[in-house]
Amino acid sequence: MPDSARERRAAMQVVYFDNNASTRVAPQVLEAMLPALGELCGNPSSLHALGQEAAQAVAGARAAVARLIGAASPARITFTSCGTEANATALRSAAAAAGQRRRIVTSAVEHAAVLEPLAELESQGFEVVRVGVDREGRLDPGQVLAEIDEGCALVSVMWANNETGVIHELAPIAAASRRSGALFHVDAVQAAGKLVLDCARLDPDFLTLSAHKLHGPKGIGALYARRGAPLRPLLRGGPQEDERRAGTENVPGIVGFGRAAQLAAQWLAGDGPARLAALRDQLERRLLEVIPASVVHGARSPRLPNTANLRFEGVSGEALLALLSDEGLCVSTGAACSSSRHRASHVLQAMGLSSAEASSSLRFSLSRDSTPAEVERAVELVARAVARLRALAHPGGTEVGARGRSAAPAE
């Protein structure tokens, strides 16, 4: 970043509400990582003292991640480079073990890290059934169960949606998958650190995580695999990760992930989620109050405590995002990996919105560090930017709409 840009940002009152894309690394996480970037220089596979110290640090982090998701044993955790790699490993492992089963059931609102690998499997002869959601972003478990039969090899459903925050009901889907003999994969990348997860109770075959969504570093993810699940390494070579993922372990990233998992578990055990949900509700309420013709997507559904997705009628989401960025408010039009492609959100379109309606929406994703003052600053900036864009679109015209709404428009 040019010095002038750094100076301008430093002078701004920056509000970062794009935490579903990536979170700031917690200071305690950075502190834990520093030794692994310095004196803890050994390779965890080496048998000398420094290598074994590194191996112990990796083992401690593995145990912390396992505790965060309620895994029965740390041995069920395999560290990867990211959530995308973890998803790819799980999906390809399930496909390799499919035998004569050729059906895969998923939802229409999955992240691209699941949808793209499944599209590739579809091109290889698998039947991929993408179950839709309702206007509130809810996935009906009954509709998923109706697609699970004896020919089903895999069911893959995210725990919570990354764009709307809507939480899916997974227990009946997990049970139906087990009854049919299908493998069950859960993308928990957005849910981890925001919801209490319990692998022992849900009993998925595979579950995927990413550290940078819960105040850990980028470049490190994890795959939970139930004992006996047919995990097939995506990368082959050395015997690292109990021969489940070749390549020298990213010790600093793993240590950071472990510390982030500890902090997330502590936050979840207190009143943190309730306070964050109240802050999200304040943001939505204030935006609806001050901006006519605004809509909250998924407001009637159980949601992550940090995520708000709103549509501002008559406004381009990309233009609004650009104005807000110039003023120091960081938000998004959807998933970070999809926003750069300039496509309307497939999640919002699956909820019944038109391409134009989906393109008028922004995602606000708070973190446990967000404050009421930041919420009020965000409301001020969004209201001003929306008014400016609407005035440009309708010079001398009447104001769009009458008032905000806390639910999707009527069908």
N, C-alpha and C positions, 0 to 999 in steps of 0.2 A: 504494500500500500504506500503511495507517495506520502512524503512528510506532510504536505499540505492537507491531505485527506485525514491523516492521523490527528493533526492539530485541530481540524474542524470537528472531528468526532469527539476529541477530548473536550472541546468547548461546548458540545451539545449535552443535553440531558437525555442520554440514550436510554430507551426502554426496549428491552429484549423480550419479545413475546413470540419467539419461534422455537420453543423448547422441544417440540415434537420432532423438529429437524435435527437439533443437537443442543445439548445443555452445556453450560459452562462447567469446566472441571472444578470440582470442589477443592478448596484450599487443602483440606486434610488428605485428599486423594493425591494432589501434587506432592505434598510432603512425603507421603508414603512411597511415591514413585522415584523420588530423587536418589535414594541409595541404589536402586536397581539401574539407574542411569550412570552411576559412578562406581563406587567400590564393590558393589555386588555384581561383578563383571563376568562371573563364571557361566558356562553353559550348563543348564540343568541336567544334561546327559553325561557330564563329566564326573568322574569318580573322586576327584580331589576335593579339598575342603571348600573352595569357593564355588565349585560346581554344585556341591551338595547343599550349600547355603541357598543358592538360587533355586534348587529343587524344593527345598523346604518352604521358600517364599511362594512358589507356585502352588504347592500343596495347601498352604494356608488360604490362599485366594480361592482355590477350588472349593474348599470347605465353606467359605463365606458365601460363594455364589449358590452352592447347594442349599444352604440354610435359607437364603432369600426366597427360593422357589419351593421349599418344602420337599426337596429331593431326599430319598431314603439314604443315599450314600454319595459322598463326593466323587466316587468312581464313576458315577453316571454323567459327569460333566466333562465335555471335551471342549477345549478352547479353540476358537477359530479366529480368522482375521476380521470378521464382522458378522452382522446378522444375515446378510445376503449369502455369505458362504455357508453359514449354519443351515439356512433354509434349503439351499441347493443340495447340501449333503443329505439332509433328511428326505427330500423329495426324490432324489436319484436313488437313494438306498431303498426306498419303498418301491420304486419302479423296478429296480433290479430283482427284488424279491417277489414280484407280482405273480410270476408263473402264468397261469391261464386267466387270471383276473385282469380285466382290461379297463375297468371303470374307475375314475377318480372324481370325487365329489368335493367341491369347494364353494366359496361364496363369490358373488360378483364384485365385492368391495375389498378384496384382498390387496395387499401391497404388491407392487410390481415385482418384488423379489420372490414372490410366490407365483403370480400370474404368468410371468414370462417363462420360467422353467416349465410350468404346466403346459403352456402353449407349445413349447418344444416337444414335450412328451406326447402331446396331441398329434403333432406332425409325425410322430413315430408309431402311431397306431392306437394310442390310448384314447378312450372316450372321456372327455372332461366335461362334467356337468357343473355349471356355474349357477348356483341358487341365488335368486334375487332377494332384495330387502324391501321393506315398506317405506312409506313416505318419511318415517322417522328414523330410517337407517337400521331398523331392527331386522334381524335374521330370525325367521320362524323355524325353531328346531324341528317342528313337524314336517316342514317342507324338505329339510335336509334328510330327515329319517326316511321319507318316502323315496329318496333316491339311493338309499343304501341297501344293497342286495348281496347275494352270494357271489356276484361277479365283481364286487367292489374291492379294489386293491388298497385304496387310500382315501381318507377323508382329511382335508386340510382346511382349518378354519382359524382365523385370528382371534385372539382373546378380546382385543379392543381395537377399534378402528383408528388409524393414525390421523385421519382428516376430521372426523366428527367427534371422536372420543366415545362413540357408542360401544357399550360392552355387550358381548354376545353370551348367550346362555349355552354353556358347553357341556354340562354334565349329561343331559340326555343324548347328545351327539356322541360323546365318548362311550357311553354304555351301548348304544346301537352299533357303533363301530366294533366294539369287542364281541358283541353277539354274532355279528356277521363274519368275523374273522378279518375285517379290514384293519389296516394300520391307521392310527390317528395322530395327526401332526397339528401342533398349535404354534402359531407365530405370536409370541408373547413380547415382542420387541417393545411395543408401546405400553403394554400393561405393567411390565416389571418396574418396580420402584414407585408405582402409582397405586397399585392394587396389591392386596395380600394374595399371593399365589400359593397353591398347595398341590404339588405334583403327586404326593402320596394319595390324596383324595381323588383328584381328577384322573390320575393314571394314564396320561398320554404316552404314546410310544416315543414321540419326539416333541421337543419344545425348544424354541429358539429365542436367544437374547442378544442384546447389544449394549456395551458399556456406555457409549456416549449419549444414550437416551436417559441415563440416570446419574448424571454428573460424574461419569468416568471418562477416560480418554477415548478418542477415536481410534479405529484400527484394531479393535479387539471385541470379539463376540463369543458366544458359547452355545453349544448344542447339548441339551439333555436328551439322553437315550435310555429308555427303560431297560432293565436287565432282560436280556433275551431279544431285544429289538434288533432287526437285521441291519446294523449300521455298516455301510460300505464306504471306506475312505474315499474322499474326493481327491485328495493328494496322497500319493504314494512315494515312498523313499525310505526315510529312517523310521525308527521304532517309537518316535515321540508320541505323547498322548495315548500311551498304551496301544500303539499301532493303529490308532483311529484317525490320526491326522499328522502326516509327515511334515517335517520342517522344524527348525530350532524355535523353541517357544519364545514369544514376545514377552520376556519377563517383566519389563517395566509396565507394559499394557495390562498384563495379567494381574500384577500387584495392584495397579490402579483400579482394575475391575473389582478385585476383592474388597478393597477399602470402600469403594463406592457402594458395593452390595451391603456392607456392614452399616454404612450411614443410612442407606435406604430402609433397611430393616428397622433401625432405631426410629426413623421418621414415621414409618407405617405403624409402629407400636404405640405412638402417641396420638395427639389430636391434629397432626399435620394435614392428613387428607381432608378432614372436615373444614379446617381453616382455609385450605386452598380452594375447596369447592365453593365456600362462601365468597371468596375473592373473585372467582370465575363468575358466580351469579351476580355479583356487584357490577362487574364489567358488562355483562349482557344487559342487565336492567338499565344501567346508565346509557348505554348505546341506544337501546330501544326508546328511551325517554327523549333523547336529544336529536335523533336522526329519524325523520319520517320514512316510511316505506322500507323498514329494515326487518329482517327475519332471522331468527335463530334456528339453525338446522339441528334436528335431533333432540330438541329441548324436552320432549316427553319420554325420552328413553334413558335408562341407566347409562351414565357416562363417566369417563375418567374425570377426576376432580379438577383437572387443569385445562381442559380443551373446550373452546368455543368456536363455532363456525357460523358466520353470519353473512347474509346476502344484503347488499345495498342496491335497491332497484335503480336501474338507469345509469349505473356506474360500471366502468371496466375495472375488474379486480386488479389487473396488471397496472393500469394507470394509477389506481389508488395506492397500490403497494409502492410504486415509484415515488409518488408524492410523500408518502409516510416515511419512506427510507431517507429521503432528503431532509426530513424534519427530525430524524433520530428514532423513529419507531420501527422496529424490526418484526414483521409478521410474514405470512406467506399466503399463497393462493391454493396451497395443497401440499402434497408430499414434495420434499425438496428435489428428489430425483425426477419427478414428473413435471414440476413447475418449469424447469429449464427447457422443456420441450414445447411450451406454450400451448398445451392442450387443456381443454376444459376437463374438470375433475370427473373421472369415471365413477367415483364414489357418489358424488352428488347426482350425476345422471342416472345411476342405478336407483337412486331414491325418487326418481320421477321428474327431476328438474330438466329443463331444456338446456342446450349448450350455452345459450345466452344467459340464462339464470345462473348456471353453474359458474360462468365466467365473471359474474358480478359478486362473487363470494370471497371472503377472506377467512383464514384460520388464525385464531389467536391461541397460542399455547403457553400458559404460564408455567412457573416452576415454584419449588418450595421457597425460593429466595424472592419471589415477587412481592410487591408491597401495595397497599391501598393508594399511596401517592402515585405510583406508576400506573395504576388503573385509571386514575383521574386524568393523568397526563395523556394517556392513550385515548381516552374518550374525547378530550379536547382536540387532539390532533386529527382523529378520524372524522369528527363532526365537521371540522373546518375543511378538510380535504374533500369529503363527500359533497359539501355545499359548493365548493369551487368547481368540481367536475360537473355537477348537475347544472350549474350556471353556464358553464362553457357549452354543454350539450343543448341547453334550452335557453339561450339568451333572451331575456325579457319575458320568458314564459312563466307559467304557474309552478309552484313547488310540487315535486313528485310526492304522491301518496299523502297519507294523513298521519299515520303513527306507526311505530314499530310493532312487530308481533313476535311472540315467543314460541311460535310453532311453524311448521311448514305450511305453505298455502293449501287451501282446500283443493281436493282432487277435482 
